[in-house]
Amino acid sequence: MSKDSLDDPSLNADQLTSALQQVKLADITEFLIDREADPACPSCRANAWTVMDPTIQGVVDLRMRAPWTITESFGPGAALPAIVMVCNQCGFIRQHSGHLVAAWMLKKLA
């Protein structure tokens, strides 16, 4: 499987967005293992994370905004979907590209 999933011209934004809505915790875990991501927190070295889910924790979806798209302090603009994980020991926030996880999942299912 290619490590450059977002470079695949056969995947369009609608496919990625649809796949992102289907990503489950097991997919995130499998993605991180496949990509050999370090499971330890870079701040405290603990290895216990909570994946934030607005439907469960009741929090607002955290998204990275491209600076050139921001029209007001919290105004509209293009956003980069992110998988947000919080260290259970120190609260460090870790983010992974939602679209990259979705692209990986689509390739895996193909």
MOVENTA-V93049 format. One record per residue. N is the residue number from 1. RES is the residue in three letters. SS is DSSP state (H for helix, E for strand, L for the rest). PSI is psi in degrees with one decimal (none if undefined). D_CENTER is the distance of its C-alpha to the mean C-alpha in whole Angstrom. Layout:
n->N res->RES ss->SS psi->PSI d_center->D_CENTER
n->N res->RES ss->SS psi->PSI d_center->D_CENTER
This chain:
n->1 res->MET ss->L psi->133.9 d_center->19
n->2 res->SER ss->L psi->140.5 d_center->18
n->3 res->LYS ss->L psi->-7.2 d_center->16
n->4 res->ASP ss->L psi->52.7 d_center->15
n->5 res->SER ss->H psi->-33.8 d_center->14
n->6 res->LEU ss->H psi->-13.5 d_center->13
n->7 res->ASP ss->H psi->-4.3 d_center->17
n->8 res->ASP ss->L psi->112.8 d_center->18
n->9 res->PRO ss->L psi->-13.6 d_center->20
n->10 res->SER ss->L psi->-10.9 d_center->21
n->11 res->LEU ss->L psi->125.3 d_center->17
n->12 res->ASN ss->L psi->170.9 d_center->17
n->13 res->ALA ss->H psi->-38.0 d_center->15
n->14 res->ASP ss->H psi->-40.5 d_center->16
n->15 res->GLN ss->H psi->-43.9 d_center->16
n->16 res->LEU ss->H psi->-43.3 d_center->12
n->17 res->THR ss->H psi->-42.5 d_center->12
n->18 res->SER ss->H psi->-44.4 d_center->14
n->19 res->ALA ss->H psi->-37.6 d_center->12
n->20 res->LEU ss->H psi->-35.9 d_center->9
n->21 res->GLN ss->L psi->-16.5 d_center->11
n->22 res->GLN ss->L psi->-5.9 d_center->12
n->23 res->VAL ss->L psi->131.1 d_center->10
n->24 res->LYS ss->L psi->167.2 d_center->11
n->25 res->LEU ss->H psi->-41.6 d_center->11
n->26 res->ALA ss->H psi->-35.3 d_center->13
n->27 res->ASP ss->H psi->-41.8 d_center->11
n->28 res->ILE ss->H psi->-45.3 d_center->8
n->29 res->THR ss->H psi->-47.0 d_center->11
n->30 res->GLU ss->H psi->-40.6 d_center->13
n->31 res->PHE ss->H psi->-48.7 d_center->10
n->32 res->LEU ss->H psi->-36.6 d_center->10
n->33 res->ILE ss->H psi->-45.4 d_center->14
n->34 res->ASP ss->H psi->-38.7 d_center->15
n->35 res->ARG ss->L psi->2.7 d_center->13
n->36 res->GLU ss->L psi->39.5 d_center->15
n->37 res->ALA ss->L psi->140.0 d_center->13
n->38 res->ASP ss->L psi->120.7 d_center->15
n->39 res->PRO ss->L psi->-13.4 d_center->15
n->40 res->ALA ss->L psi->143.5 d_center->17
n->41 res->CYS ss->L psi->131.0 d_center->16
n->42 res->PRO ss->L psi->-14.8 d_center->17
n->43 res->SER ss->L psi->-48.4 d_center->19
n->44 res->CYS ss->L psi->-4.6 d_center->21
n->45 res->ARG ss->L psi->7.9 d_center->21
n->46 res->ALA ss->L psi->161.0 d_center->20
n->47 res->ASN ss->L psi->48.8 d_center->18
n->48 res->ALA ss->L psi->116.8 d_center->17
n->49 res->TRP ss->E psi->150.6 d_center->14
n->50 res->THR ss->E psi->125.1 d_center->13
n->51 res->VAL ss->E psi->120.9 d_center->10
n->52 res->MET ss->L psi->132.6 d_center->10
n->53 res->ASP ss->L psi->111.2 d_center->11
n->54 res->PRO ss->H psi->-26.0 d_center->13
n->55 res->THR ss->H psi->-17.6 d_center->16
n->56 res->ILE ss->H psi->-53.2 d_center->16
n->57 res->GLN ss->H psi->-14.9 d_center->17
n->58 res->GLY ss->L psi->27.6 d_center->18
n->59 res->VAL ss->L psi->161.5 d_center->16
n->60 res->VAL ss->L psi->139.0 d_center->15
n->61 res->ASP ss->L psi->123.5 d_center->11
n->62 res->LEU ss->L psi->123.8 d_center->10
n->63 res->ARG ss->L psi->145.4 d_center->9
n->64 res->MET ss->E psi->134.1 d_center->10
n->65 res->ARG ss->E psi->133.8 d_center->14
n->66 res->ALA ss->L psi->128.4 d_center->16
n->67 res->PRO ss->H psi->-33.4 d_center->19
n->68 res->TRP ss->H psi->-6.8 d_center->21
n->69 res->THR ss->H psi->-6.5 d_center->20
n->70 res->ILE ss->L psi->122.8 d_center->21
n->71 res->THR ss->L psi->-20.2 d_center->24
n->72 res->GLU ss->L psi->174.3 d_center->25
n->73 res->SER ss->L psi->-50.2 d_center->23
n->74 res->PHE ss->L psi->30.1 d_center->21
n->75 res->GLY ss->L psi->-177.7 d_center->22
n->76 res->PRO ss->L psi->166.8 d_center->20
n->77 res->GLY ss->L psi->168.0 d_center->18
n->78 res->ALA ss->L psi->140.7 d_center->16
n->79 res->ALA ss->E psi->152.4 d_center->12
n->80 res->LEU ss->E psi->110.0 d_center->9
n->81 res->PRO ss->L psi->139.2 d_center->6
n->82 res->ALA ss->E psi->142.3 d_center->4
n->83 res->ILE ss->E psi->118.7 d_center->3
n->84 res->VAL ss->E psi->128.1 d_center->6
n->85 res->MET ss->E psi->139.3 d_center->9
n->86 res->VAL ss->E psi->130.0 d_center->12
n->87 res->CYS ss->E psi->129.5 d_center->15
n->88 res->ASN ss->L psi->-14.7 d_center->18
n->89 res->GLN ss->L psi->-48.5 d_center->21
n->90 res->CYS ss->L psi->-9.5 d_center->20
n->91 res->GLY ss->L psi->5.3 d_center->17
n->92 res->PHE ss->L psi->136.4 d_center->15
n->93 res->ILE ss->E psi->125.3 d_center->12
n->94 res->ARG ss->E psi->138.5 d_center->9
n->95 res->GLN ss->E psi->143.5 d_center->6
n->96 res->HIS ss->E psi->145.1 d_center->4
n->97 res->SER ss->E psi->120.3 d_center->4
n->98 res->GLY ss->H psi->-39.1 d_center->3
n->99 res->HIS ss->H psi->-35.5 d_center->7
n->100 res->LEU ss->H psi->-40.8 d_center->7
n->101 res->VAL ss->H psi->-43.4 d_center->6
n->102 res->ALA ss->H psi->-42.1 d_center->8
n->103 res->ALA ss->H psi->-41.4 d_center->11
n->104 res->TRP ss->H psi->-43.3 d_center->11
n->105 res->MET ss->H psi->-42.1 d_center->12
n->106 res->LEU ss->H psi->-42.0 d_center->14
n->107 res->LYS ss->H psi->-39.9 d_center->16
n->108 res->LYS ss->H psi->-39.0 d_center->17
n->109 res->LEU ss->H psi->-17.2 d_center->18
n->110 res->ALA ss->L psi->none d_center->20
